[in-house]
Amino acid sequence: VSAVVITEDDAIALSHKRGKLMQREAVQNPGSMAAVMGLSFQKVEEVVAIAGETGVLSIANHNTAQQIVITGQKTPLARAIELVKKGGGKAVPLNVSGAWHSPLMKNAVEEFRAFLDTVPFRRPETKMLFNATAGEESDPQKIKEIMARQLVQPVRWHDIMRKMLEQGVDTFLEVGPKNVLIGLLKKTLPRDSSAKTFTVGDLKGLKDFLATSRG
């Protein structure tokens, strides 16, 4: 919406449809998630490969260099948590209602893709980085495909933050009730970084921030 790719009404319709499809798949294909801390991405990949031999398991989020979320069926997930602890890491089960960004959501992809095709998409008016690819895209049809595949692909937050820093971005603003994302960013920032970070919890705070930044 902020890049004028879709309207606010279409964003609400897409969010509603996506949520319904994900909930449907979560009921039909039960699973859960866990946050892994203290291990490298490569080590977590190894854990997932071993534990995944007993069922569906994959990486859902690459949040920081050593904070990765895994997702899948409960049996392989429990096995992965054991392996993480044996490997010197920490694994915290997440209070979620489904195994988001896992192959367990695959039956929702085609239906969501079809729904996306009913919504007009425009070329972005500002640069966008997509969390399924950590890359830029401006072609409306390719954006739709990315958004459909995003249901079953990991969120590449760490890669996006690194790319923004490499491109010279020096100011980051999190709009929302907490500061979780800024906290993840700070774990990625180099020690000598001069980047500024801000959090805004409500509309008044956002207006105040914009007034300050313009000044």
TORMI-726890 format. One record per residue: residue in three letters; x negated, y negated, z negated of N, C-alpha, C in turn; residue number from 1; chain. Coordinates in Angstrom, 1 decimal, padded with zeros to 4 digits. Last residue first. Layout:
! residues N
{ALA {X Y Z} {X Y Z} {X Y Z} NUM A}
...
This chain:
! residues 215
{GLY {-011.7 -018.5 -010.2} {-012.3 -019.7 -010.7} {-013.8 -019.6 -010.7} 215 A}
{ARG {-011.1 -016.0 -009.4} {-011.0 -017.1 -008.4} {-011.7 -018.3 -008.9} 214 A}
{SER {-011.3 -014.7 -011.8} {-012.2 -014.4 -010.8} {-012.2 -015.4 -009.7} 213 A}
{THR {-009.2 -015.8 -013.3} {-010.6 -016.0 -013.8} {-011.6 -015.8 -012.6} 212 A}
{ALA {-007.0 -015.0 -011.9} {-007.2 -016.4 -012.1} {-008.6 -016.7 -012.5} 211 A}
{LEU {-007.3 -012.2 -012.1} {-007.4 -012.8 -010.8} {-007.6 -014.3 -010.9} 210 A}
{PHE {-006.9 -011.9 -014.9} {-008.2 -011.5 -014.3} {-008.3 -012.2 -012.9} 209 A}
{ASP {-004.3 -012.8 -015.2} {-005.3 -013.5 -015.9} {-006.7 -013.2 -015.2} 208 A}
{LYS {-003.0 -010.8 -013.7} {-002.9 -012.3 -013.2} {-004.0 -013.1 -013.9} 207 A}
{LEU {-003.6 -008.6 -015.3} {-004.1 -008.7 -013.9} {-004.1 -010.1 -013.4} 206 A}
{GLY {-002.3 -009.3 -017.6} {-003.7 -009.1 -017.7} {-004.3 -009.2 -016.3} 205 A}
{LYS {000.4 -009.2 -016.7} {-000.2 -010.4 -017.2} {-001.7 -010.4 -017.2} 204 A}
{LEU {000.6 -006.4 -016.1} {000.7 -007.4 -015.0} {000.1 -008.8 -015.4} 203 A}
{ASP {-001.9 -004.5 -017.9} {-000.5 -004.9 -017.6} {-000.6 -006.0 -016.5} 202 A}
{GLY {-004.6 -003.8 -018.3} {-003.5 -002.9 -018.8} {-002.1 -003.3 -018.4} 201 A}
{VAL {-007.6 -003.7 -016.7} {-006.4 -004.5 -016.9} {-005.2 -003.6 -017.2} 200 A}
{THR {-011.1 -003.9 -017.1} {-009.9 -003.1 -017.2} {-008.7 -004.0 -017.4} 199 A}
{PHE {-014.2 -004.1 -015.3} {-013.1 -004.7 -016.0} {-011.9 -003.7 -016.0} 198 A}
{THR {-017.7 -004.4 -014.8} {-016.6 -003.6 -014.9} {-015.5 -004.3 -015.7} 197 A}
{LYS {-020.5 -005.2 -012.7} {-019.5 -005.7 -013.7} {-018.3 -004.8 -013.7} 196 A}
{ALA {-023.8 -004.2 -012.2} {-022.4 -004.1 -011.8} {-021.5 -004.5 -013.0} 195 A}
{SER {-026.5 -004.0 -012.5} {-025.9 -005.2 -012.9} {-024.4 -005.3 -012.6} 194 A}
{SER {-028.3 -001.2 -013.7} {-027.3 -001.7 -012.8} {-026.7 -003.0 -013.4} 193 A}
{ASP {-030.3 000.3 -014.9} {-030.6 -001.1 -014.6} {-029.5 -001.8 -013.8} 192 A}
{ARG {-029.2 002.8 -015.1} {-029.4 002.1 -016.3} {-029.6 000.6 -016.1} 191 A}
{PRO {-026.6 003.3 -012.6} {-028.0 003.4 -013.1} {-028.2 002.5 -014.3} 190 A}
{LEU {-023.3 004.8 -013.2} {-024.2 003.6 -013.0} {-025.6 003.8 -013.4} 189 A}
{THR {-022.1 007.0 -014.2} {-022.7 007.1 -012.9} {-023.6 005.9 -012.6} 188 A}
{LYS {-020.9 006.3 -016.5} {-021.8 007.5 -016.5} {-022.5 007.7 -015.2} 187 A}
{LYS {-019.2 004.3 -015.6} {-020.3 003.9 -016.4} {-021.3 005.1 -016.5} 186 A}
{LEU {-017.1 005.9 -014.4} {-018.1 005.1 -013.6} {-019.3 004.7 -014.3} 185 A}
{LEU {-015.8 006.9 -016.6} {-016.5 007.8 -015.7} {-017.5 007.0 -014.8} 184 A}
{GLY {-014.8 004.4 -017.6} {-015.7 005.2 -018.4} {-016.5 006.2 -017.6} 183 A}
{ILE {-013.1 003.7 -015.6} {-014.3 002.9 -015.8} {-015.3 003.6 -016.7} 182 A}
{LEU {-011.2 005.8 -016.0} {-012.0 005.7 -014.8} {-013.2 004.8 -014.9} 181 A}
{VAL {-010.2 005.2 -018.6} {-010.8 006.5 -018.3} {-011.7 006.4 -017.1} 180 A}
{ASN {-008.9 003.1 -019.9} {-010.1 002.8 -019.2} {-010.9 004.1 -018.9} 179 A}
{LYS {-005.3 002.6 -019.6} {-006.5 003.0 -020.3} {-007.7 002.6 -019.5} 178 A}
{PRO {-003.2 001.6 -018.0} {-003.0 001.5 -019.5} {-004.3 001.9 -020.3} 177 A}
{GLY {-004.5 -000.2 -015.2} {-003.8 000.9 -015.8} {-003.8 000.7 -017.3} 176 A}
{VAL {-007.0 -000.8 -013.0} {-005.7 -001.3 -013.3} {-004.9 -000.1 -013.9} 175 A}
{GLU {-010.3 -001.5 -013.1} {-009.4 -000.5 -013.3} {-008.1 -001.1 -013.7} 174 A}
{LEU {-012.7 -002.8 -011.0} {-011.6 -003.2 -011.8} {-010.7 -001.9 -011.9} 173 A}
{PHE {-016.1 -003.8 -010.4} {-015.1 -002.7 -010.4} {-014.0 -003.0 -011.4} 172 A}
{THR {-018.6 -005.1 -008.5} {-017.5 -005.4 -009.4} {-016.4 -004.3 -009.3} 171 A}
{ASP {-020.4 -004.5 -006.5} {-020.9 -004.9 -007.8} {-019.9 -005.3 -008.9} 170 A}
{VAL {-021.3 -002.7 -003.7} {-020.2 -003.1 -004.5} {-020.7 -003.4 -005.9} 169 A}
{GLY {-023.3 -001.7 -002.0} {-023.5 -003.1 -002.6} {-022.3 -003.6 -003.4} 168 A}
{GLN {-023.3 000.8 -001.1} {-022.8 -000.2 -000.1} {-022.8 -001.6 -000.8} 167 A}
{GLU {-024.0 002.2 -003.3} {-024.9 002.1 -002.2} {-024.6 001.1 -001.2} 166 A}
{LEU {-021.6 002.0 -004.7} {-022.8 001.4 -005.2} {-023.8 001.2 -004.1} 165 A}
{MET {-020.0 003.5 -003.1} {-019.6 002.1 -003.3} {-020.9 001.4 -003.8} 164 A}
{LYS {-021.2 006.0 -003.4} {-021.2 005.4 -002.1} {-020.9 003.9 -002.2} 163 A}
{ARG {-020.7 006.6 -006.1} {-022.1 006.4 -005.6} {-022.1 005.7 -004.2} 162 A}
{MET {-017.9 006.7 -006.0} {-018.6 005.7 -006.8} {-020.0 005.5 -006.4} 161 A}
{ILE {-017.6 009.0 -004.4} {-017.1 007.7 -004.0} {-017.7 006.6 -004.7} 160 A}
{ASP {-018.8 011.0 -005.8} {-019.4 010.7 -004.5} {-018.9 009.3 -004.1} 159 A}
{HIS {-017.0 011.1 -008.0} {-018.5 010.8 -008.2} {-019.1 010.3 -006.9} 158 A}
{TRP {-014.6 011.9 -006.8} {-014.7 010.6 -007.5} {-016.2 010.2 -007.6} 157 A}
{ARG {-013.3 013.8 -005.0} {-014.8 013.5 -005.0} {-015.0 012.1 -005.6} 156 A}
{VAL {-011.2 016.3 -005.8} {-011.3 014.9 -005.8} {-012.8 014.5 -006.0} 155 A}
{PRO {-010.8 019.2 -003.6} {-011.3 018.5 -004.8} {-011.4 017.0 -004.7} 154 A}
{GLN {-007.7 020.2 -002.0} {-009.2 019.8 -002.0} {-009.6 019.1 -003.2} 153 A}
{VAL {-005.0 020.4 -001.8} {-005.8 021.6 -002.1} {-007.3 021.4 -002.1} 152 A}
{LEU {-004.0 017.9 -001.3} {-003.3 018.8 -002.3} {-004.2 020.0 -002.7} 151 A}
{GLN {-005.4 016.9 000.9} {-005.8 016.5 -000.5} {-005.2 017.3 -001.6} 150 A}
{ARG {-004.2 017.5 003.2} {-005.2 018.4 002.7} {-005.6 018.1 001.3} 149 A}
{ALA {-002.5 015.2 003.4} {-001.9 016.5 003.3} {-002.9 017.5 002.7} 148 A}
{MET {-004.4 013.1 003.6} {-003.5 013.1 002.5} {-002.8 014.5 002.4} 147 A}
{ILE {-005.6 013.8 006.1} {-006.4 013.8 004.8} {-005.5 013.9 003.6} 146 A}
{GLU {-003.5 013.4 007.8} {-004.1 014.8 007.6} {-004.9 014.9 006.4} 145 A}
{LYS {-003.1 010.7 007.6} {-002.1 011.6 007.2} {-002.6 013.0 006.9} 144 A}
{ILE {-005.5 009.8 008.7} {-005.2 009.5 007.2} {-004.1 010.5 006.7} 143 A}
{LYS {-005.2 010.6 011.3} {-006.2 011.3 010.5} {-006.0 011.0 009.0} 142 A}
{GLN {-003.2 008.8 012.0} {-002.9 010.2 012.0} {-003.9 011.0 011.2} 141 A}
{PRO {-004.5 006.2 011.7} {-003.4 006.6 010.9} {-003.1 008.1 010.9} 140 A}
{ASP {-008.0 005.7 011.3} {-007.0 006.2 012.2} {-005.7 006.7 011.4} 139 A}
{SER {-009.8 005.1 009.4} {-008.9 004.0 009.7} {-007.8 004.5 010.7} 138 A}
{GLU {-011.8 006.1 006.6} {-011.0 006.5 007.8} {-010.0 005.4 008.1} 137 A}
{GLU {-014.7 007.0 004.8} {-013.8 006.0 005.3} {-013.0 006.7 006.4} 136 A}
{GLY {-015.1 009.6 002.2} {-015.5 008.8 003.4} {-014.4 007.8 003.8} 135 A}
{ALA {-014.5 011.5 000.4} {-015.5 010.5 000.0} {-016.0 009.6 001.1} 134 A}
{THR {-012.5 013.2 000.9} {-013.6 013.3 001.8} {-014.8 012.4 001.3} 133 A}
{ALA {-010.5 012.9 -001.0} {-010.7 014.3 -000.5} {-012.0 014.4 000.4} 132 A}
{ASN {-010.4 010.2 -001.5} {-011.0 011.0 -002.5} {-011.2 012.5 -002.1} 131 A}
{PHE {-011.5 007.8 000.8} {-010.5 008.8 000.5} {-011.1 009.8 -000.4} 130 A}
{LEU {-011.8 004.3 000.9} {-012.5 005.6 000.8} {-011.5 006.6 000.2} 129 A}
{MET {-011.1 001.6 003.1} {-010.6 002.6 002.1} {-011.6 003.8 002.1} 128 A}
{LYS {-011.1 -001.9 003.8} {-011.9 -000.6 003.7} {-011.3 000.3 002.7} 127 A}
{THR {-008.0 -003.2 005.0} {-009.2 -003.3 004.1} {-009.9 -001.9 004.1} 126 A}
{GLU {-006.0 -002.6 006.6} {-006.5 -003.9 006.7} {-007.7 -004.2 005.9} 125 A}
{PRO {-005.6 000.6 008.2} {-005.9 -000.2 007.0} {-006.4 -001.6 007.3} 124 A}
{ARG {-003.0 001.1 010.6} {-004.5 001.1 010.3} {-004.7 000.2 009.1} 123 A}
{ARG {000.0 002.7 009.3} {-000.7 001.7 010.1} {-002.2 001.8 009.8} 122 A}
{PHE {002.6 005.1 009.5} {001.3 004.7 008.9} {000.6 003.7 009.8} 121 A}
{PRO {005.9 005.9 008.9} {005.0 005.1 009.7} {003.7 004.7 008.9} 120 A}
{VAL {006.8 009.2 008.2} {006.6 007.9 007.6} {005.6 007.1 008.5} 119 A}
{THR {007.0 011.7 009.1} {008.3 010.9 009.2} {008.0 009.5 008.7} 118 A}
{ASP {004.6 012.9 008.5} {004.9 012.6 009.9} {006.2 011.8 010.1} 117 A}
{LEU {005.0 013.6 005.9} {004.1 012.5 006.2} {004.3 012.0 007.6} 116 A}
{PHE {006.5 015.9 006.2} {007.1 014.7 005.6} {006.3 013.5 005.9} 115 A}
{ALA {004.5 017.6 007.2} {005.7 017.3 008.0} {006.4 016.1 007.5} 114 A}
{ARG {002.8 017.7 005.0} {002.3 017.2 006.3} {003.5 016.8 007.2} 113 A}
{PHE {004.4 019.0 003.2} {004.0 017.6 002.9} {003.5 017.0 004.2} 112 A}
{GLU {004.5 021.5 004.4} {005.8 020.7 004.2} {005.5 019.3 003.9} 111 A}
{GLU {001.8 022.3 004.4} {002.5 022.1 005.7} {003.8 021.3 005.5} 110 A}
{VAL {001.3 022.3 001.5} {000.5 021.4 002.5} {001.3 021.2 003.7} 109 A}
{ALA {002.4 024.1 -000.2} {003.0 022.7 -000.1} {002.4 021.9 001.0} 108 A}
{ASN {000.9 026.3 -000.2} {002.2 026.4 000.4} {002.9 025.1 000.5} 107 A}
{LYS {-001.4 025.6 -001.8} {-001.5 025.7 -000.3} {-000.1 025.7 000.4} 106 A}
{MET {-001.8 025.5 -004.5} {-000.9 024.5 -003.9} {-000.8 024.6 -002.4} 105 A}
{LEU {-003.8 027.3 -005.0} {-002.4 027.7 -005.5} {-001.4 026.7 -004.9} 104 A}
{PRO {-006.2 026.2 -004.3} {-005.5 026.9 -003.3} {-004.1 027.4 -003.7} 103 A}
{SER {-006.0 023.0 -006.1} {-006.4 024.4 -006.0} {-005.7 025.1 -004.8} 102 A}
{HIS {-005.0 020.6 -007.1} {-006.2 020.6 -006.2} {-006.8 022.0 -006.1} 101 A}
{TRP {-003.7 021.9 -010.2} {-003.8 020.9 -009.2} {-005.1 021.0 -008.4} 100 A}
{ALA {-002.1 024.0 -011.6} {-003.5 024.1 -011.2} {-003.7 023.2 -009.9} 99 A}
{GLY {000.1 022.5 -014.1} {-000.2 023.3 -012.9} {-001.7 023.2 -012.6} 98 A}
{SER {000.5 020.9 -016.2} {001.5 021.9 -015.9} {001.3 022.7 -014.7} 97 A}
{VAL {-002.1 020.4 -018.8} {-001.4 020.1 -017.5} {-000.4 021.2 -017.2} 96 A}
{ASN {-004.3 019.8 -020.8} {-002.8 020.0 -021.0} {-002.1 019.5 -019.8} 95 A}
{LEU {-007.3 021.7 -020.2} {-006.5 020.4 -020.1} {-005.0 020.7 -020.2} 94 A}
{PRO {-010.0 023.0 -022.1} {-008.7 023.2 -021.4} {-007.9 022.0 -021.4} 93 A}
{VAL {-013.3 022.2 -021.8} {-012.1 021.8 -022.6} {-010.8 022.1 -021.7} 92 A}
{ALA {-016.5 023.4 -022.3} {-015.3 023.4 -021.4} {-014.1 023.2 -022.3} 91 A}
{LYS {-019.9 022.7 -022.1} {-018.7 022.6 -022.9} {-017.5 022.6 -021.9} 90 A}
{GLY {-022.9 024.7 -021.7} {-022.0 023.6 -021.5} {-020.8 023.6 -022.4} 89 A}
{GLY {-024.5 027.0 -022.0} {-024.9 025.7 -022.7} {-024.0 024.5 -022.4} 88 A}
{GLY {-023.6 029.3 -020.9} {-024.6 028.6 -020.2} {-025.0 027.3 -020.8} 87 A}
{LYS {-021.5 030.0 -022.6} {-022.7 030.8 -022.6} {-023.9 030.1 -021.9} 86 A}
{LYS {-019.6 028.1 -021.7} {-020.2 028.1 -023.1} {-021.5 028.9 -023.2} 85 A}
{VAL {-019.2 029.1 -019.1} {-019.7 027.7 -019.3} {-020.3 027.6 -020.7} 84 A}
{LEU {-018.1 031.6 -019.6} {-019.4 031.5 -018.9} {-020.0 030.1 -019.1} 83 A}
{GLU {-015.6 030.9 -020.8} {-016.6 031.7 -021.5} {-018.0 031.5 -020.9} 82 A}
{ILE {-014.5 029.5 -018.6} {-014.7 028.8 -019.9} {-015.8 029.5 -020.7} 81 A}
{ALA {-014.2 031.6 -016.8} {-015.1 030.5 -016.5} {-015.4 029.7 -017.8} 80 A}
{ARG {-012.2 033.1 -018.1} {-013.5 033.7 -017.8} {-014.6 032.6 -017.6} 79 A}
{ALA {-010.1 031.3 -017.8} {-010.6 031.7 -019.2} {-012.0 032.3 -019.1} 78 A}
{LEU {-009.8 031.3 -015.1} {-010.2 030.1 -015.8} {-010.7 030.4 -017.1} 77 A}
{PRO {-009.1 033.9 -014.4} {-010.4 033.5 -014.0} {-010.8 032.2 -014.7} 76 A}
{THR {-006.5 033.7 -015.8} {-007.5 034.7 -016.1} {-008.9 034.3 -015.7} 75 A}
{LYS {-005.0 031.5 -014.7} {-005.5 031.5 -016.1} {-006.5 032.5 -016.4} 74 A}
{GLN {-006.0 030.1 -011.5} {-005.2 031.0 -012.3} {-005.8 031.2 -013.7} 73 A}
{GLY {-007.3 026.7 -011.5} {-006.9 028.0 -010.9} {-006.0 028.8 -011.8} 72 A}
{THR {-010.1 024.5 -011.7} {-008.6 024.7 -011.6} {-008.3 026.0 -011.0} 71 A}
{ILE {-012.3 022.2 -013.3} {-012.1 023.4 -012.6} {-010.6 023.7 -012.7} 70 A}
{VAL {-014.1 019.1 -013.2} {-012.9 019.8 -013.6} {-012.7 021.0 -012.7} 69 A}
{ILE {-017.2 018.0 -014.5} {-016.5 018.6 -013.4} {-015.2 019.3 -013.9} 68 A}
{GLN {-019.7 016.1 -015.3} {-018.3 016.3 -015.8} {-017.5 016.7 -014.5} 67 A}
{GLN {-022.2 015.3 -014.5} {-022.1 016.5 -015.4} {-020.7 016.5 -016.1} 66 A}
{ALA {-021.9 013.3 -012.8} {-022.9 014.3 -012.5} {-022.7 015.5 -013.3} 65 A}
{THR {-018.3 013.0 -012.7} {-019.6 012.5 -012.9} {-020.6 013.6 -012.6} 64 A}
{ASN {-016.1 014.4 -011.3} {-016.0 013.1 -011.9} {-017.3 012.3 -012.2} 63 A}
{HIS {-014.8 016.2 -009.1} {-016.2 015.9 -009.5} {-016.2 014.5 -010.0} 62 A}
{ASN {-012.1 018.4 -009.6} {-012.6 017.0 -009.6} {-014.1 017.0 -009.9} 61 A}
{ALA {-011.8 021.2 -009.0} {-010.7 020.2 -008.7} {-011.2 018.8 -008.7} 60 A}
{ILE {-013.1 024.2 -007.8} {-013.4 022.9 -008.4} {-012.3 021.9 -008.0} 59 A}
{SER {-011.3 027.3 -008.4} {-012.0 026.3 -007.6} {-012.3 025.1 -008.4} 58 A}
{LEU {-009.8 030.4 -008.3} {-010.4 029.4 -009.1} {-011.3 028.6 -008.2} 57 A}
{VAL {-007.9 033.3 -008.3} {-008.0 032.0 -007.7} {-008.6 031.0 -008.7} 56 A}
{GLY {-009.7 036.2 -009.5} {-008.5 035.5 -009.1} {-008.8 034.2 -008.5} 55 A}
{THR {-012.1 037.4 -010.1} {-011.0 038.0 -010.7} {-009.7 037.3 -010.3} 54 A}
{GLU {-014.1 035.8 -008.9} {-013.9 037.2 -008.4} {-012.7 037.9 -009.0} 53 A}
{GLY {-014.3 033.5 -010.3} {-013.3 033.5 -009.2} {-013.2 034.9 -008.6} 52 A}
{ALA {-016.5 033.7 -011.8} {-015.2 033.9 -012.5} {-014.1 034.1 -011.4} 51 A}
{ILE {-018.5 033.3 -009.8} {-018.5 034.5 -010.6} {-017.1 034.8 -011.2} 50 A}
{ALA {-017.8 030.8 -008.8} {-018.0 031.9 -007.9} {-017.9 033.2 -008.6} 49 A}
{VAL {-017.9 029.2 -011.1} {-016.6 029.4 -010.3} {-016.7 030.6 -009.4} 48 A}
{VAL {-020.6 029.2 -011.7} {-019.6 029.8 -012.6} {-018.3 030.1 -011.9} 47 A}
{GLU {-021.6 027.9 -009.4} {-022.0 029.3 -009.7} {-021.0 030.0 -010.6} 46 A}
{GLU {-020.5 025.4 -009.8} {-020.2 026.2 -008.6} {-020.5 027.6 -008.8} 45 A}
{VAL {-021.8 024.7 -012.1} {-020.4 024.9 -012.1} {-019.9 025.7 -010.9} 44 A}
{LYS {-024.4 024.3 -011.0} {-024.1 025.4 -012.1} {-022.6 025.7 -012.2} 43 A}
{GLN {-023.9 022.2 -009.3} {-024.4 023.5 -008.8} {-024.1 024.6 -009.7} 42 A}
{PHE {-023.3 020.2 -011.1} {-022.3 020.6 -010.1} {-022.7 022.0 -009.6} 41 A}
{SER {-024.6 020.9 -014.4} {-024.6 020.3 -013.1} {-023.5 020.9 -012.2} 40 A}
{LEU {-023.0 020.6 -017.6} {-023.6 021.4 -016.6} {-023.6 020.7 -015.2} 39 A}
{GLY {-021.6 018.9 -019.3} {-023.0 019.4 -019.7} {-023.6 020.3 -018.7} 38 A}
{MET {-018.2 020.0 -019.2} {-019.2 019.0 -019.4} {-020.6 019.6 -019.7} 37 A}
{VAL {-015.2 020.6 -017.5} {-016.5 021.1 -017.9} {-017.5 020.0 -018.0} 36 A}
{ALA {-011.8 020.9 -018.2} {-012.9 020.0 -017.9} {-014.2 020.6 -018.4} 35 A}
{ALA {-009.4 023.0 -016.5} {-010.3 022.7 -017.7} {-011.4 021.8 -017.2} 34 A}
{MET {-006.1 024.0 -015.8} {-007.3 023.4 -015.5} {-008.2 023.2 -016.7} 33 A}
{SER {-003.8 026.6 -014.5} {-004.2 025.5 -015.3} {-005.5 024.9 -014.9} 32 A}
{GLY {-000.8 028.2 -013.1} {-002.3 028.1 -013.3} {-002.5 026.9 -014.3} 31 A}
{PRO {001.6 029.9 -011.2} {001.1 029.3 -012.4} {-000.4 029.3 -012.5} 30 A}
{ASN {003.4 029.5 -008.7} {002.0 030.0 -008.7} {001.3 029.4 -010.0} 29 A}
{GLN {005.9 028.5 -009.1} {005.8 029.8 -008.3} {004.4 030.4 -008.5} 28 A}
{VAL {005.3 026.2 -010.5} {006.2 027.1 -011.1} {006.0 028.5 -010.4} 27 A}
{ALA {003.6 024.9 -008.7} {003.1 025.2 -010.1} {004.0 026.2 -010.7} 26 A}
{GLU {005.3 024.5 -006.5} {004.2 025.4 -006.4} {003.6 025.8 -007.8} 25 A}
{ARG {007.0 022.5 -007.6} {007.5 023.8 -007.1} {006.4 024.9 -007.1} 24 A}
{GLN {005.2 020.5 -008.2} {005.9 021.1 -009.3} {006.4 022.5 -008.8} 23 A}
{MET {004.5 019.8 -005.5} {003.5 020.3 -006.5} {004.1 021.0 -007.6} 22 A}
{LEU {006.9 018.9 -004.6} {006.3 020.1 -003.9} {005.2 020.7 -004.9} 21 A}
{LYS {007.4 016.7 -006.2} {008.4 017.8 -006.2} {007.7 019.1 -005.6} 20 A}
{GLY {005.2 015.0 -005.6} {005.4 015.5 -006.9} {006.3 016.8 -007.0} 19 A}
{ARG {005.7 014.5 -002.9} {004.5 015.2 -003.3} {004.6 015.8 -004.7} 18 A}
{LYS {008.1 013.1 -003.1} {008.1 014.3 -002.3} {006.9 015.1 -002.8} 17 A}
{HIS {007.2 010.8 -004.6} {008.3 011.7 -005.1} {008.3 013.1 -004.4} 16 A}
{SER {005.3 009.7 -002.9} {004.9 010.2 -004.3} {006.0 011.2 -004.8} 15 A}
{LEU {006.9 009.0 -000.7} {005.8 010.0 -000.6} {005.4 010.6 -001.9} 14 A}
{ALA {008.6 007.1 -001.9} {009.2 008.3 -001.3} {008.1 009.4 -001.1} 13 A}
{ILE {006.7 005.2 -002.6} {007.5 005.8 -003.7} {008.1 007.1 -003.1} 12 A}
{ALA {005.7 004.5 -000.1} {004.8 005.0 -001.1} {005.6 005.8 -002.2} 11 A}
{ASP {007.9 003.4 001.1} {007.4 004.6 001.6} {006.5 005.3 000.6} 10 A}
{ASP {008.1 001.1 -000.5} {009.2 002.0 -000.5} {008.7 003.4 000.0} 9 A}
{GLU {005.7 -000.3 000.2} {006.0 000.2 -001.2} {007.1 001.2 -001.2} 8 A}
{THR {004.4 001.0 003.3} {005.2 000.0 002.5} {005.3 000.6 001.1} 7 A}
{ILE {001.0 001.7 004.3} {002.4 002.0 004.2} {003.1 001.0 003.3} 6 A}
{VAL {-001.2 000.1 004.7} {-001.1 001.3 005.6} {000.4 001.7 005.5} 5 A}
{VAL {-002.1 -002.1 003.2} {-001.0 -002.3 004.2} {-000.9 -001.1 005.2} 4 A}
{ALA {-003.7 -001.7 001.2} {-004.4 -001.8 002.5} {-003.4 -002.0 003.6} 3 A}
{SER {-001.9 -001.3 -000.8} {-002.8 -002.5 -000.9} {-003.5 -002.7 000.4} 2 A}
{VAL {-000.8 001.2 000.0} {000.0 000.0 000.0} {-000.9 -001.3 000.0} 1 A}
